């Protein structure tokens, strides 16, 4: 009896080792080296695949072969995950799995994608969370306040201010910010040329304040500012991670007494909302954000309509 159990456990371990060492590792190399996807996307896809194969192994009926996975296996996984994660995350998991199986179809290992025909629950439409213009100004003042109070060294204060100015002044995604090099910036034109999601290129005006802070940073604090050198670095000259930027933001949210659930991406929401509030054309904002579809940008018009209705309901005698 014990020998049978050991043999079964060994088979499971070998199966696990195979999908990790053979299928997943090859796919991740493809994402990083060929498709050059962001660290964030690669990590999310890896998590989705690991959770899916974990689900298959827990079920006990999977034979360990990639070609034996069918739509029902994926549906069971979706049902299991629905109680644990939100609909948006669930759709991201499905996207990662679909990309994974497409890769192995191209490699000639599979002849079909088990996600074909999968129907996912539609995500609830949520308006983006954003800061008011007054709140943003309070946030941006944080690094200089700490510098003046001698609670922060000049290097850290000016780097943190630059991060905040670029997140709000240029609408960068955090992955775009930490990957920004001096070769991406035209100081004469006052713009940065960014390659964002899906390899989509766009030109981002930086604004006078962000340019001024960037110029001071480059002149006084950047040990290297050649074409390939990264802009946002630590004292040791190392590139900062997205996680480090997120933690830095928390410090200034606390200082400004702002909601602690504000993220770098919600600073980007604030950037887009304030542009539209001040009369920017929707198509122009789409271009600045690097959205492929206008419908993605249109959610910010819903924000404006919501605010208009709130003002109307508060001010109009017959509201």
Number of C-alpha atoms within 10 A of each C-alpha: 5 7 8 9 10 11 11 12 12 12 14 17 12 13 18 17 13 15 18 17 11 11 17 18 14 14 19 18 13 15 20 14 9 9 12 13 18 17 14 11 15 18 13 17 25 21 14 21 21 17 15 21 18 13 18 19 17 11 11 10 8 16 14 19 10 14 15 11 17 14 14 12 17 20 16 14 18 21 11 12 18 13 9 10 11 12 17 13 16 19 16 15 22 22 15 21 23 17 17 22 22 18 19 19 14 10 10 9 12 16 13 14 20 21 21 11 8 12 9 13 11 9 12 9 7 9 13 15 16 21 20 12 13 8 14 20 12 16 23 20 15 21 25 17 14 17 16 12 9 10 12 15 12 17 15 17 19 21 22 21 21 26 26 25 23 25 24 26 21 23 27 26 20 22 18 17 23 20 19 22 20 18 15 19 21 13 14 6 9 14 17 21 16 21 16 18 16 12 11 11 13 16 17 20 20 24 15 11 13 21 20 15 18 22 15 13 19 15 12 11 17 22 14 14 15 12 11 12 19 22 29 23 18 15 12 7 14 11 16 16 17 19 11 11 20 15 11 14 21 18 15 21 21 13 16 17 12 16 11 12 10 16 19 24 19 19 24 25 21 23 24 24 26 19 15 18 12 8 8 13 10 17 14 13 21 18 17 17 23 22 17 13 11 13 10 11 22 14 16 23 16 15 18 15 12 13 12 12 12 12 12 13 12 11 10 8 7 7 10
